[in-house]
Structures are given as structure tokens and as C-alpha cells.
Amino acid sequence: MKRLVLSLVVLMGVSTAFAQHVGNTDWDSEESFRQDEQHIVNDILWLEENPFATKDNNTKVISDYVIRWLTETPYVSVKFDEIFTGGIVNNKKYKYSDKIRVTYLFGKSLYVIEHQGEPNETAASLRGLEGVVKVYREIISVDPNAKHKELEYYKELFDSHQLRDYVAAHLKKMGSDL
């Protein structure tokens, strides 16, 4: 048992050290942005798994780093819309709306980074919503009073493997699909 606990502690420390990368912010060329690209991908994935700051991490610093990279990179462009999140992020009473907004943006950005030259708004929006569902699950596990009707709907669609079809149909209806 002690061995298992020690292994878990070591594994958590290694994964935390690996995932939390806040490094260079003096990007001066496309090459310098590309050098940090994998770190940005890892940070986005890590933030989806660890949406809340703890004494061992600072999600705000990591989020700010990712946002700065996304804002300044010359070759990644993400269309941020509120087609799927407007009812959540514009709800001033929902205390996790900013976290949902950022998670959706990061998820779409992750798709764009990993599929450069292959624009697909449906796939990008789907990836954004998948990240939102993952973070929402964590939110309600910490704060059961944080349930949100729209997020519950997305969670149900995800669980029933219907989220992709919903995203595609909704984007087509809105005239936004690529």
C-alpha cells in the first residue's frame, strides 16, 4: 500500500511538472512560436484535467500564458463565437461562465493547432464542447449546485455519442459550417 501511495505521489509530481509549462513569452518569430506549440497543447490538455487552482498549481498563470501565445501567434487563428456557449457565458449569475468561455476557446484552439491547414469548424467546435463537458464534470463534482441546463444537455449529448451530429446540424442551421 505504501508503495502504491508513493508511486501515485511521484506520478502526480512528474505529471504536474511536465504539464505546467510557463516559459518563453518573448516570441519574435514564427519559429519561436512553433518551438512552444507542443507546450501549449500540453497546457490546454492539462487545464482540462485540472480546471481549478490548488496550492500546487496556478491555473490562472497557465491560462494567461496560453492566451498570450494564442493571441500573438502569427499562424494560428481561432474563430471564437458564442454559438454554443452564449447562454452560458452571457449569464452573469453562472459563476463558472468565464471558465467555460476559456475552456471552449482552448478546445477549439487545440483542434486548430493539431490540424493546421485543415479548417473544419464542426470539428473545432466539437473539440471545444468536448473540453467544456470535461471541465463541467469537474465543476459539478466540486460544486453540485453549479449545474446548468445547457451544459447538462451537452453532457447528455456527449454521453450518448450525439454531440458531433448536434454540432454539425447546429452550425449548418446557423450558416457557420466549413
C-alpha positions as CSV (number, residue, x, y, z in Angstrom):
1,M,0.0,0.0,0.0
2,K,2.8,2.4,0.9
3,R,4.4,1.6,-2.5
4,L,1.2,2.5,-4.3
5,V,0.8,5.8,-2.5
6,L,4.4,6.7,-3.1
7,S,4.1,5.8,-6.8
8,L,1.0,8.0,-7.1
9,V,2.7,10.9,-5.4
10,V,5.7,10.6,-7.7
11,L,3.5,10.2,-10.7
12,M,1.4,13.3,-9.8
13,G,4.6,15.3,-9.2
14,V,6.1,14.3,-12.6
15,S,2.9,14.9,-14.5
16,T,2.4,18.3,-12.8
17,A,5.9,19.3,-13.6
18,F,5.6,18.1,-17.2
19,A,2.3,19.7,-17.9
20,Q,2.7,23.1,-16.2
21,H,4.9,25.0,-18.6
22,V,5.1,28.7,-18.4
23,G,8.2,29.6,-20.3
24,N,9.2,31.9,-23.1
25,T,7.0,34.9,-23.7
26,D,9.4,36.8,-25.9
27,W,8.4,35.1,-29.2
28,D,10.0,37.0,-32.0
29,S,9.3,34.8,-35.0
30,E,7.1,32.0,-36.2
31,E,9.8,29.6,-35.4
32,S,9.8,30.7,-31.7
33,F,6.1,30.2,-31.5
34,R,6.4,26.8,-33.1
35,Q,9.0,25.8,-30.5
36,D,6.4,26.3,-27.8
37,E,3.5,24.8,-29.7
38,Q,3.7,21.4,-28.0
39,H,3.8,23.0,-24.6
40,I,0.7,24.9,-25.4
41,V,-1.1,21.7,-26.5
42,N,0.1,20.0,-23.2
43,D,-1.1,23.0,-21.2
44,I,-4.5,23.0,-22.8
45,L,-4.9,19.3,-22.1
46,W,-3.7,19.8,-18.5
47,L,-6.1,22.7,-17.9
48,E,-9.0,20.5,-19.0
49,E,-7.9,17.9,-16.5
50,N,-7.1,20.4,-13.7
51,P,-9.6,23.4,-14.1
52,F,-9.2,24.6,-10.5
53,A,-6.1,26.2,-9.0
54,T,-4.7,24.4,-6.0
55,K,-1.7,25.1,-3.7
56,D,0.4,23.0,-6.2
57,N,-0.6,24.8,-9.4
58,N,-1.8,28.1,-10.7
59,T,-4.3,27.6,-13.5
60,K,-4.6,31.4,-14.0
61,V,-0.9,31.8,-14.8
62,I,-1.0,28.8,-17.2
63,S,-4.3,30.1,-18.8
64,D,-2.8,33.5,-19.3
65,Y,0.3,32.0,-20.9
66,V,-1.8,30.0,-23.3
67,I,-4.0,33.0,-24.1
68,R,-0.9,35.2,-24.8
69,W,0.5,32.6,-27.1
70,L,-2.8,32.2,-29.0
71,T,-3.2,36.0,-29.2
72,E,0.3,36.6,-30.5
73,T,1.0,33.6,-32.7
74,P,1.1,34.6,-36.4
75,Y,-0.1,31.3,-37.8
76,V,-3.0,30.1,-35.6
77,S,-6.3,31.8,-35.9
78,V,-9.3,30.6,-34.0
79,K,-12.9,31.8,-34.6
80,F,-14.3,32.5,-31.2
81,D,-18.1,32.5,-31.3
82,E,-20.9,32.1,-28.8
83,I,-23.0,29.8,-31.0
84,F,-22.7,27.0,-28.4
85,T,-21.8,28.9,-25.3
86,G,-23.7,32.2,-25.4
87,G,-26.4,31.1,-23.0
88,I,-23.7,30.1,-20.5
89,V,-21.0,32.8,-20.9
90,N,-23.5,35.7,-21.0
91,N,-25.2,34.5,-17.9
92,K,-23.8,36.8,-15.2
93,K,-25.3,34.6,-12.5
94,Y,-23.4,31.5,-13.5
95,K,-20.1,31.8,-11.6
96,Y,-18.2,29.5,-13.9
97,S,-19.1,31.3,-17.1
98,D,-15.5,32.6,-17.6
99,K,-14.1,29.1,-17.1
100,I,-16.5,27.7,-19.7
101,R,-15.6,30.5,-22.2
102,V,-11.9,29.9,-21.8
103,T,-12.3,26.1,-22.0
104,Y,-14.3,26.4,-25.2
105,L,-11.7,28.7,-26.8
106,F,-8.9,26.4,-25.7
107,G,-10.6,23.3,-27.0
108,K,-11.2,24.9,-30.4
109,S,-7.6,26.2,-30.4
110,L,-6.3,22.7,-29.7
111,Y,-8.1,21.4,-32.7
112,V,-6.7,24.2,-34.9
113,I,-3.2,23.7,-33.7
114,E,-3.3,20.0,-34.2
115,H,-4.9,20.3,-37.7
116,Q,-3.2,23.2,-39.3
117,G,-4.2,23.7,-42.9
118,E,-7.4,21.6,-42.4
119,P,-10.1,24.0,-41.4
120,N,-13.2,22.3,-40.1
121,E,-15.4,24.5,-37.9
122,T,-17.6,21.5,-37.0
123,A,-14.6,19.5,-35.7
124,A,-13.1,22.6,-33.9
125,S,-16.4,23.5,-32.2
126,L,-16.9,19.8,-31.3
127,R,-13.4,19.8,-29.7
128,G,-14.3,22.9,-27.8
129,L,-17.5,21.4,-26.5
130,E,-15.8,18.2,-25.5
131,G,-13.4,20.2,-23.4
132,V,-16.3,22.1,-21.9
133,V,-18.1,18.8,-20.9
134,K,-14.9,17.5,-19.3
135,V,-14.4,20.7,-17.2
136,Y,-18.2,20.9,-16.4
137,R,-18.0,17.4,-15.0
138,E,-15.2,18.6,-12.7
139,I,-17.1,21.7,-11.8
140,I,-20.2,19.8,-10.7
141,S,-18.1,17.3,-8.8
142,V,-16.7,20.1,-6.7
143,D,-19.8,22.3,-6.7
144,P,-23.1,20.2,-7.2
145,N,-25.0,23.5,-7.2
146,A,-23.3,24.6,-10.4
147,K,-25.5,22.6,-12.7
148,H,-26.5,24.4,-15.8
149,K,-29.3,23.3,-18.1
150,E,-27.4,23.9,-21.3
151,L,-24.2,22.2,-20.0
152,E,-26.3,19.2,-18.8
153,Y,-27.7,19.0,-22.3
154,Y,-24.2,18.9,-23.9
155,K,-23.1,16.3,-21.3
156,E,-26.1,14.1,-22.3
157,L,-25.3,14.5,-26.0
158,F,-21.7,13.6,-25.3
159,D,-22.5,10.6,-23.3
160,S,-24.9,9.3,-25.9
161,H,-22.4,10.0,-28.7
162,Q,-24.7,12.5,-30.4
163,L,-22.6,15.7,-29.8
164,R,-20.9,15.6,-33.2
165,D,-24.3,15.4,-35.0
166,Y,-25.7,18.2,-32.9
167,V,-22.7,20.5,-33.6
168,A,-22.8,19.8,-37.3
169,A,-26.6,20.4,-37.6
170,H,-26.5,23.5,-35.4
171,L,-23.6,25.0,-37.4
172,K,-25.4,24.2,-40.7
173,K,-28.6,25.9,-39.4
174,M,-26.5,28.9,-38.3
175,G,-24.7,29.0,-41.7
176,S,-21.3,28.7,-40.0
177,D,-20.0,25.3,-41.0
178,L,-16.8,24.9,-43.1
